[in-house]
Amino acid sequence: MRIRKYDFDFSRRKMMQNVAAGLGGGVLAPVWPTIAATGEVSKAYPDEVTSIEVNTKGKVKVGDTITAANVEYVKHLLDPIFFEQISKHGRKVKIRAPTKNMTELFPHAYMEATLKNYGKAKFDATGNVVEAATGEPWIGGNPFPDIKTGDEGIANLTLSWGRHDLSQYAVRDFDVNPDGSPAYTYDFFWTELNTAARVGKEKYFQGKKDMLRYQSVFFTSPQEQAGASFLVPWYYDQRKFPEIYGYLPQFRRVRQFPANQRFEPLVPGITLFLSDAWAAGDPMRTWGNTKIVGREPHLAALGGNFRGEEHPNWENSSRHGGQKGQTFMDYTMELVPECVVIESEPTGYPRAPVGKKKIWVDVRNAMVIAYITYDRRGAIWKQVDPAFGPQVQGKFVNKDETGHPVWTWTSVHIHDIQSNRMSLLNHVKQISGGYSSNYYNPYEKSVYEKFCTQSAIARLGTV
């Protein structure tokens, strides 16, 4: 007989004690020193938060599928919208063994930078993240790997969304009506070019220390939306509102949109807002009352969701649930031993329809794994449910320029639970117009000129 050293609720109590004391992650040992020493985190946690079978007292095991029949056993590991999707709308997810190798939770260069720069970040007097020794903009990797405050958690998400200096995502979006029928299908090209907080050889892109990133979105399909494009240059100072420039082909000119446009759909039928990006789509100091409200294990879609081998364009084409069996993508999920749960309010946007957001952040890589928003009345509004992982399936491996597997997002559900509209975003190989996903740094200058200026989005709109 095995004698348990810790009772079943030991982890839950210890995590809540860490919240109250303002401590970082880990139950038996600190998370990031454990990662640095061993490359994984098993020694930082007891079995109750590393084994789904132990956590559910034998009710769920690896290989099982969660459905309405057994979802009660994992209710404590899901956000409330996810629980409703399974219990009432026919969603199901398969459970896999948890990721142990930490290299599968980061792009290779980003993890190296996080380890190299551990302990070198601080907030300056303005609330911006700087390198402590120089006061200069952040130098790359997660500035606060061992998250102790809500601000630290949001800073990790905000400074480098996709964790590459350059990311260009070919996205195929399927929008679903409340009755489960198809509404719209869009192809769009999303560019993120970081000018600071970089991990490559060029510390600041073109010396732009005052900027954080250039973000643009360019729609290529269907015909009535082709050419619509948006550009959002972000300042490094997180107190400043980014401008939003848009080119709409029907008006044949670039116009500037108000800040509140970040809380509106980009095109008809889509549930994605600019504010939703990476759960940190707005400068962090335009939100406030940010705090950690909990630490807990959670289910997340990590490895095992890339479709590179089974689909030539990487699409997750398997659908189920909803009234017509088309509302949810098939997901594989696993137990994450500890998340910080962060709440924040849009204090800089008096007319924002969002009243609060709640984010579950994996303490191992400081990445969002679940995100919900509430309206101004306090009612739950939207869920953003992402899948992340290395682009590996079977014998297929999509490698970066260093020879390591590309690590990025795979697919996303964005569910407006109030209207019951769903957007299914697929990170694909290529979209209409011949635009392909790209993460290769030497192309940055040409990417900036083609996608990241006002003249660029006008030019794209007329192609």
Residue pairs with C-beta under 8 A, 6 or more apart in sequence:
5 46
6 46
6 48
8 48
8 57
10 27
10 46
10 48
11 27
11 45
11 46
11 48
11 49
11 297
12 296
14 27
15 27
15 294
15 295
15 296
15 338
16 294
16 295
17 23
18 24
18 25
18 26
18 295
19 292
19 293
19 294
19 295
22 148
22 149
23 148
24 30
24 31
24 32
24 146
24 147
24 148
24 363
25 31
25 32
25 44
25 146
25 147
25 295
25 338
25 340
25 363
25 364
26 34
26 41
26 44
26 45
26 338
26 363
27 44
27 45
27 46
27 49
27 338
28 43
28 44
28 45
28 46
29 43
29 44
30 44
30 146
31 41
31 44
31 146
31 338
31 363
31 364
32 118
32 145
32 146
34 40
34 41
34 43
34 44
35 41
35 102
35 364
36 115
36 118
39 101
39 102
39 103
40 100
40 101
40 102
41 100
41 102
41 337
41 364
42 50
42 100
44 337
45 337
45 338
47 54
48 54
48 55
49 55
49 297
49 335
49 337
49 338
50 98
50 335
50 337
51 335
52 60
52 61
52 62
52 74
52 95
52 98
52 334
52 335
53 60
53 61
53 62
55 77
55 297
55 335
56 73
56 74
59 70
59 73
60 66
60 70
60 73
60 74
60 95
61 95
62 95
62 96
62 97
63 94
63 95
63 96
64 70
64 94
64 95
65 92
65 93
65 94
65 95
66 74
66 86
66 92
66 93
66 94
66 95
66 333
67 86
67 92
68 86
68 87
68 88
68 90
71 78
71 83
71 86
71 87
74 299
75 83
76 296
77 297
77 298
77 299
77 335
78 86
78 298
78 299
79 358
79 360
79 370
79 372
79 383
79 385
80 372
80 380
81 372
81 380
81 383
81 385
81 415
81 417
82 91
82 299
82 370
82 383
82 385
84 417
85 91
85 321
85 328
85 415
86 92
86 93
89 321
89 322
89 327
89 328
90 320
90 321
90 322
90 325
90 327
90 328
91 320
91 321
91 327
91 328
92 320
92 321
92 328
93 299
93 301
93 331
93 332
93 333
94 330
94 331
94 332
94 333
95 299
95 332
95 333
95 334
95 335
96 303
96 304
96 332
96 333
96 334
97 334
98 334
98 335
98 336
98 337
99 105
99 302
99 303
99 334
102 111
102 364
102 365
103 111
103 404
104 302
104 303
104 389
104 390
104 407
105 111
105 302
105 362
105 364
105 365
105 367
105 388
105 407
106 114
106 163
106 365
106 407
107 163
107 164
107 400
107 404
107 406
107 407
107 408
107 439
108 400
108 402
108 404
108 407
109 199
109 200
109 400
109 402
110 140
110 141
110 142
110 160
110 163
110 164
110 199
110 407
111 141
112 141
112 199
113 139
113 140
113 141
113 199
114 141
114 142
114 145
115 141
116 141
117 131
117 139
117 140
117 141
117 143
118 141
118 145
120 131
120 132
120 133
120 139
120 143
121 129
121 130
121 131
121 132
121 138
121 143
121 144
122 129
122 130
122 132
123 129
123 130
123 151
123 155
124 130
124 135
126 237
126 239
127 151
127 238
127 239
127 284
127 285
128 137
128 236
128 237
128 238
128 239
128 285
129 137
129 138
129 143
129 155
129 159
129 197
130 136
130 137
130 138
131 137
131 138
131 139
136 209
137 196
137 197
137 204
137 209
137 212
137 236
138 159
138 196
138 197
139 197
139 198
139 203
140 160
140 197
140 198
140 199
141 199
142 156
142 365
142 366
143 152
143 155
143 156
143 159
143 197
144 152
144 153
144 155
144 156
144 366
145 156
145 366
146 363
147 153
147 156
147 292
147 340
147 361
147 363
147 366
149 291
149 292
150 290
150 291
150 292
150 340
150 342
150 343
150 344
151 284
151 290
153 292
153 340
153 342
153 359
153 361
153 366
154 280
154 284
154 287
154 290
154 342
154 344
154 359
155 284
156 361
156 366
156 367
157 278
157 279
157 280
157 359
157 361
157 366
157 367
157 368
158 238
158 278
158 280
158 283
158 284
159 196
159 197
159 212
160 194
160 197
160 198
161 167
161 192
161 213
161 277
161 278
161 280
162 169
162 192
162 278
162 408
162 409
163 367
163 407
163 408
164 192
164 194
164 408
164 439
165 193
165 194
165 198
165 199
165 200
165 205
165 441
165 444
166 191
166 192
166 193
166 194
166 438
166 439
166 440
166 441
166 443
166 444
166 447
167 190
167 191
167 192
167 408
167 438
167 439
168 189
168 190
168 191
168 192
168 435
168 436
168 437
168 438
168 439
168 447
168 451
169 189
169 190
169 191
169 408
169 409
169 427
169 437
170 187
170 189
170 427
170 428
170 429
170 430
170 431
170 435
170 436
170 437
171 186
171 187
171 188
171 189
171 190
171 425
171 426
171 427
171 428
171 431
172 185
172 186
172 187
172 313
172 315
172 425
172 426
172 428
172 431
173 184
173 185
173 186
173 187
173 188
173 270
173 272
173 423
173 424
173 425
173 426
174 182
174 184
174 185
174 423
174 424
174 426
175 182
175 183
175 184
175 185
175 186
175 269
175 270
175 271
175 421
175 422
175 423
175 424
176 182
176 183
176 322
176 326
176 327
176 421
176 422
176 423
176 424
177 183
177 421
178 419
178 420
178 421
179 323
179 324
180 322
180 323
180 324
180 325
180 326
180 327
181 324
181 326
182 326
183 269
183 421
184 222
184 267
184 268
184 269
184 270
185 221
185 222
186 219
186 221
186 222
186 225
186 267
186 270
187 219
187 220
187 221
187 431
187 432
187 433
188 217
188 218
188 219
188 220
188 431
189 217
189 218
189 220
189 431
189 433
189 435
189 451
190 215
190 216
190 217
191 214
191 215
191 216
191 217
191 218
191 447
191 451
191 452
192 213
192 214
192 215
193 205
193 213
193 214
193 215
193 444
193 447
193 448
193 451
193 452
194 205
194 212
194 213
195 204
195 205
195 206
195 208
195 209
195 211
195 212
195 213
195 214
195 236
196 204
196 205
196 208
196 209
196 211
196 212
196 236
197 212
198 204
198 205
200 441
202 444
205 444
205 448
206 445
206 448
209 236
210 235
210 236
210 237
211 233
211 234
211 235
211 236
212 234
212 235
212 236
213 233
213 234
214 231
214 232
214 233
214 234
214 448
214 451
214 452
215 231
215 232
215 233
215 234
215 277
216 229
216 230
216 231
216 232
216 451
216 452
216 456
216 457
217 229
217 230
217 266
218 228
218 229
218 435
218 451
218 457
218 460
219 225
219 226
219 227
219 228
219 229
219 267
220 226
220 431
220 432
220 433
220 435
221 431
221 432
221 433
225 267
226 249
226 433
227 247
227 249
227 460
227 461
227 462
227 463
228 246
228 247
228 248
228 249
228 266
228 267
228 461
229 246
229 247
229 457
229 460
229 461
230 244
230 245
230 246
230 247
230 266
230 274
230 457
231 244
231 245
231 246
231 452
231 453
231 454
231 456
231 457
232 242
232 243
232 244
232 245
232 274
233 242
233 243
233 452
234 242
234 283
235 242
235 283
237 283
238 283
238 284
238 285
238 286
239 283
239 285
239 286
240 283
241 259
241 283
241 286
241 348
242 283
243 256
244 256
244 257
244 258
244 259
244 261
244 262
244 274
245 254
245 255
245 256
245 257
245 454
245 457
246 254
246 255
246 256
246 257
246 457
247 253
247 254
247 255
247 457
247 458
247 460
247 461
248 255
248 461
249 461
249 462
252 461
252 462
253 458
254 454
254 457
254 458
259 349
260 349
260 351
260 352
261 274
262 273
262 274
262 275
262 281
262 282
263 273
263 275
263 349
263 352
263 353
263 354
264 273
265 271
265 272
265 273
266 272
266 273
266 274
269 421
269 423
270 423
271 382
271 414
271 415
271 416
271 421
271 422
271 423
272 414
272 423
272 425
273 281
274 281
274 282
275 281
275 282
275 346
275 352
275 354
276 371
276 373
276 382
276 384
276 414
278 368
279 357
279 359
279 368
279 371
279 384
280 368
282 346
282 348
282 349
284 290
285 348
286 346
286 347
286 348
286 349
287 344
287 345
287 346
287 347
287 348
287 357
288 344
288 345
288 347
288 348
289 343
289 344
289 345
289 347
290 342
290 343
290 344
290 345
291 342
291 343
291 344
292 340
292 341
292 342
293 341
293 342
293 343
293 358
294 340
294 341
295 338
295 339
295 340
295 341
295 363
296 338
296 339
296 341
297 335
297 336
297 337
297 338
297 339
298 335
298 336
298 339
298 360
298 362
298 369
298 370
299 333
299 334
299 335
299 336
300 333
300 334
300 336
300 360
300 362
300 369
300 370
301 331
301 332
301 333
301 369
301 385
301 386
301 387
301 388
301 410
302 333
302 334
302 336
302 369
302 387
302 388
302 389
303 332
303 334
303 389
303 390
303 392
304 332
304 334
304 389
305 316
305 331
305 332
305 387
305 389
305 410
305 411
306 314
306 389
306 390
306 391
306 392
306 393
306 410
307 314
307 315
307 316
307 317
307 393
307 410
308 314
308 391
308 392
308 393
308 396
308 397
308 398
308 429
309 393
309 394
309 395
309 396
310 393
311 317
312 429
313 428
313 429
313 430
314 391
314 426
314 427
314 428
314 429
315 426
315 428
316 329
316 330
316 410
316 411
316 424
316 426
318 329
318 330
319 325
319 326
319 327
319 328
319 329
319 330
320 327
320 328
320 330
321 327
321 328
322 328
322 422
327 422
328 413
328 422
328 424
329 411
329 413
329 424
329 426
331 387
336 362
336 364
336 369
337 364
338 362
338 363
338 364
339 360
339 361
339 362
339 363
339 369
339 370
340 360
340 361
340 363
341 358
341 359
341 360
341 361
342 358
342 359
342 361
343 356
343 357
343 358
343 359
344 356
344 357
344 359
345 355
345 356
345 357
346 352
346 354
346 355
346 357
353 375
353 376
354 373
354 374
354 375
354 376
354 381
355 374
355 375
355 376
355 377
355 378
356 373
356 374
356 378
357 371
357 372
357 373
357 374
358 371
358 372
358 373
358 374
359 368
359 370
359 371
360 368
360 369
360 370
360 371
361 367
361 368
361 369
362 368
362 369
367 388
368 384
368 386
369 386
369 388
370 383
370 384
370 385
371 383
371 384
371 385
371 386
372 380
372 381
372 382
372 383
372 384
373 380
373 381
373 382
374 380
374 381
375 381
375 418
379 418
380 417
381 416
381 417
381 418
382 414
382 415
382 416
382 417
383 413
383 414
383 415
383 417
384 412
384 413
384 414
385 412
385 413
385 414
385 415
386 409
386 411
386 412
387 409
387 410
387 411
387 412
388 407
388 408
388 409
388 410
389 407
389 410
390 405
390 406
390 407
391 397
391 398
391 405
391 406
391 407
391 408
391 410
392 398
392 405
397 405
398 405
398 406
399 405
399 406
400 406
400 439
400 440
401 440
401 441
401 442
406 439
408 427
408 439
409 427
410 427
411 424
411 425
411 426
411 427
412 423
412 424
412 425
413 422
413 423
413 424
413 425
414 422
414 423
414 425
415 421
415 422
416 422
427 437
428 437
429 436
429 437
430 436
430 437
433 463
438 447
449 456
450 456
450 460
451 457
451 460
